[in-house]
Amino acid sequence: MPLPLLLVEDDAVLADGLLRTLQAQDMQVELLGDGLAADARLQGQPLPFSVIVLDIGLPGIDGFEVLRRLRARGSQLPVL
């Protein structure tokens, strides 16, 4: 069964490379390109991901704020 992973990266070239690499390792990847979209996606419970790969420099809100909001909601989901 593929590992469900959320990849949040706004650089299209980097996102494409990461997406291909992760999928080649049998991971099921959902890609988002900005902090506000990531925050909105992470508001449901239970979260459908096993891990998040989170860029720091994102449009909307940065990765630190996405993580702060995620933790404020009580989630202990691993974040890289």
Buried (B, 14 or more C-beta within 10 A) or exposed (E): EEEBBBBBBBEEEEBEEBBEEBEEEEBBBBBBBBBBBBBEBBEEEEBEBBBBBBBEEBEBBBBEBBBEBBEEEEBEBEBE
